[in-house]
Amino acid sequence: MSKTIAHTRQIAARSIEAARLSIVVICGSALVAAGQALPF
C-alpha cells in the first residue's frame, strides 16, 4: 500500500512539473507572438 502511495505521489509531482513547463512555454510563445523579446 505504501509503495502505491509513493508511486502516486511521484506521478503527481511529475504531472505538476509538466504543467509548469507547459505554462512557461505557452507564455513565452505568447510574448514572441506579440513581438516582445524575452528577458533573457
Secondary structure as GFF3:
##gff-version 3
##sequence-region A 1 40
A	DSSP	alpha_helix	2	33	.	.	.	ID=ss1
###
